[in-house]
Amino acid sequence: MQQENHIKDLQLRIALYEDIKAYNALYLLLFDGLHRFAYTIVKSSEVAEEIVSDAFVKLWQIRNTINKIENLRVYLYVITKNFALNHHAQKNKMQLVQLDHLEVEAVMEFNSPENLYISNEIIRKIQTAIRQLPPQCRIIFQLVKEDGMRYKEVAAILGLSVLTVRNQLAIAVRKVTEALPPQYKTLFQFHDRFSPS
Amino acid sequence: MPLDQRIWLLVSLKLSGEATPEELAQLDQLMAQDSSLKDELQMLTAIWNARHAGLGVNKDEAWLRHLNRLHRPEPVSQPVPQATAKRVKPWQWMTAAAVVFICFAGIKYLSNSNGYTLGKQASHTYKTRSGQRMKLQLPDGTAVWLNVGSRLTYTGNFKSDTREVLLSGEAFFDVAADKNRPFVIHTSTIDLRVLGTAFNVRSYEEEKETEAALVRGAVEVTLRNDPGKKIILKPKEKIVVNSGKIDSAAYTLTGPKSSEESPLIVLSKIRYWGRDSSNNLESAWVKNQLMFDKENLESIAGKIERWYNVQVIIADSRLNDANYTGLFENEKLEEVLEALRLTGGFHYTIEGNTVTINR
C-alpha cells in the first residue's frame, strides 16, 4: 500500500537522520486518526490532542530505535490507546479498564457522500445506529472505516483476534444498514427471500 | 453459518477491502440473484466511503503545540499550565521580596551516561533565589515548599509510570498518595522513593551534607554512588548523608563529583519542640521559621545568606568554635544578628548587602 510505504520511508528518515521534517510529516499524516481514536476514549478534543502529543513525544524519545518497529502506525495507536486509558483511569480514580468496558464516544459525523443524496435524517439514523453499537464494535468500525485499517492491524491495536474483528465488523455493517429507511433495505431483507431457514 | 450472516460478512469484507477473490466472487454470485441488491451495496459503499469531516482541529496548529511540548521553551512570565505555582502573599515571608519563580528549559540537566535520566520530555523548573521561597503544586497534587536558593525540576506531565523530580537545595514535600506511582526525588547524593508522605530534603550544592527528614509515611533512600544500599526511613527519622563534597565546585545533576568516596550516613530522630508535635526543627522553614540547631557560625552564615539574600563574612575563624541554637520567626536580619551577638559575644556590621562578623 502507498500509505504504508510512505510511513516506512518516514520511519527510516526519523530513525537514521533524526529528520524533524519526516517527524512532522508523520504527525500530520496520522494526527486525525490518532486524535479521533483518543477522543473516543477520553471524550475531550483537547485531552485527545495532548495524548497524541504524548505519543509523539515518546516516539521522538526512542527515535533511534524505531526502525525496529514493524508497523509504526499500529505502534502509535497502541501507545495512544494506553495513554488514553491511563488518563481515563486517573480521571475516574480507578484501575485500568478494558476498552470493551468503557463508554466510548464514536466520532461519526458523516458528510453526505458526493453524487448521492442522503437526507440529514438518514445521516442521523446512521449515527444513532453506530452510537448504539457495543463500544468495542464501534471502535472496530471506526478504525476500519475511517482509518482504513487492516483487520490484522485493528486486532493488534485492540488485542483481539482477527476473527473477532472480522465478525464484529460484519455486525456493525449490518446494524448500520438496518438504520437505513425501507427503500434501502433490500440487503437487510435478503435472507427472507433466500435463506433456507 | 446461516446465509444472512454470510452476506453481512461478505459485504463487510468487501467494504473493508479484506475480501479474498473467492469471497468477492461469492458476493457477486449472490447479487446476481437479485439486481436490487447491487444498488443497495452501492449505496452502502457510498456511505462507507464518505470520509469523516474531522474533529475540527487545525493540524498545523496542533503540530506547533506539540513542538512546544517537545522542547518547551519555558514561558518566563507565565506559569507552566500543568503546574500551578502559587504566589505566596509577601507578608508570609520574612523578607519583603516578592516570591518569584523562574522557569527555563532544563533539558541540559536531564541526560547523562552514568546516572539516571528524566528523559527528553518537556521539563519544568522552579527556582528560588536567595531570600525567596515559594510553594507550588505539582500536577499530581503534591505540594512542594521550595526553600531559598533551591531548584526543582520535573519533566513531562506526571502522567507516566513514575513521578520524578530533581532537587538542588531544600524542599519540603507533601506527596499526594498514589499507590501505583512512586514519587522519586533525585539529589546529587541520594535518591528518595516515596509513596504518600511528608518530608523535608536538604541538599545544597555548597553544603557538605544532604539530609532527609520524614514527618509521616515511608521513604526509601538510595545512595547515588552505592545504589545497592537502601535505607528505609521511618516517620520522625532523619538521615544525613555527608557526601564529602568539601569542594563545592560547579555541581551538576549528573551525580556527585566525589563518587569514589563513600558518604558518611547518620540516621537520627527528628527533633521537636513545644507541645505541638508538628513542630519539627527540620521543616521549621516551611512555617517561616529560621532555625539553628547546635550549629556553628559558618553553617548559620550560610543559612542567613540564603534567607535574607545577603553576604556574610566571618572575619575571624575562631568564631566557628561555638555552637548556637535558636528559632526565629518573622524577625528581621538585625534582630537575628543581635540575638546571636548577645550569645556569642562577637561584633557585626551591616553595609548594604554585606554582613561582617568580627570578634
Interface residues (C-beta under 8 A of the other chain):
Chain A: N24 Y27 L28 F31 D32 H35 R36 Y39 S45 A48 E49 E50 V52 S53 D54 F56 V57 W60 Q61 F83 N86 H87 Q90 V107 M108 E109 F110 N111 S112 P113 N115 L116 I118 I126 V144 K145 E146 R150 Y151 R166 N167 L169 A170 I171 A172 V173 R174 V176 T177 L180 Y184 K185 T186 L187 F190 H191 R193 F194 S195 P196 S197
Chain B: P2 L3 D4 Q5 I7 W8 L9 V11 S12 L13 L15 S16 E18 L30 Q33 D34 S36 L37 D39 E40 L41 M43 L44 A46 I47 W48 N49 A50 R51 H52 A53 G54 L55 G56 V57 K59 D60 A62 W63 R65 H66 R69 L70 G119 K120 Q121 A122 G156 N157 K159
